[in-house]
Amino acid sequence: MIPIEYYLWLSAVLFTIGVMGVLYRRNAIIIFMCIELMLNAVNLVMVAFSNYLNDSSGQVFVFFIMAVAAAEVAVGLAILVVMYRNTKTTDIDILNQLKW
Amino acid sequence: MLSNNRKNSVITNNYSAVTLNLFYFLSFLAVLSALLVVFSKNPVHSVLYLIITFFSIGGHYLLLNAEFLFVVHIIVYAGAIMVLFLYVIMLLNLNKETEPHKSNLLKVAATICGGLFLIILVGSLKGAESMIQVQNSNIGYVKNLGMVLFNEFMLPFEISSVLLLAAMVGAVMLGKSEKPGVNN
């Protein structure tokens, strides 16, 4: 049987790759993908704990996280398309008008 | 339970060895393709690698006896979200040439920050109590999960439908052209 630590380490690695991607890239779409990666890392930990503790609440929470992720991607990509229409680029460094 | 398993039979041992090998394979695939998402130059390739990552995470769900979540995960991520990403990338005509890049100093800094974050995460897991997986768990089946979802989590379930409706309306509102009568 697989110890729970393995799942925790795997999720930690995936979450770190997501964080690193957000810091590493400038394309807003790739940053979105890295956010999805982080959400999935957390989902994996939730499912693992729900199985190991024999409690189904964790899996229901993952279901809700998926709903929120879908909504987030739909609105986020719509914002990105509007941003591209105005600036003709998806580079996040261009978006500094709100910087004080 | 673990010691009982070992005594039980060779078949159980073989089964758990196969499970462990599957776990290693899926983990390797997930981490490798997640790294390729970050490091590939072409955004379309990034999306395709992200699909591989999602499928291998789905495989982990199957290993954890969460069949319902496996199906939902494949439908929502590989079916809906990835298609949305691909459409937007092709709509905006992004490719290798238009890809902006950070300076090398910032890239090195980002990698160091990621490494330090990983050290913190793994360090915080050190000394955690070990748990044993429940054998033949059936909480991930559609029937049991549906019972929990429609009894305990009835209100959040309904509210999430409102959230999805709001997201849909918001996406349509944002995507609409600002000037009336102009379709661009």
Interface residues (C-beta under 8 A of the other chain):
Chain A: M1 I2 P3 I4 E5 Y6 Y7 L8 W9 L10 A12 V13 L14 F15 T16 I17 G18 V19 M20 G21 L23 Y24 R25 R26 N27 I29 I30 F32 M33 C34 E36 L37 N40 N43 L44 V47 A48 S50 N51 Y52 L53 N54 D55 S56 S57 Q59 V60 V62 F63 F64 M66 A67 V68 A69 A70 A71 E72 V73 A74 V75 L77 A78 I79 L80 V81 V82 Y84 R85 T89 T90 D91 D93
Chain B: L2 N5 S16 T19 L20 F23 S27 A30 V31 A34 L35 V37 V38 P43 S46 V47 L50 T53 F54 I57 H60 Y61 L63 L64 N65 A66 F68 L69 V72 H73 V76 Y77 A80 I81 L84 F85 V88 I89 L91 L92 L94 T98 E99 P100 H101 K102 L106 K107 A109 A110 T111 C113 G114 G115 F117 L118 L121 V122 L125 A128 S130 M131 I132 Q133 V134 S137 I139 G140 N144 L145 V148 L149 E152 F153 P156 S160 L163 L164 A166 A167 M168 G170 A171 V172 L174 G175 N184
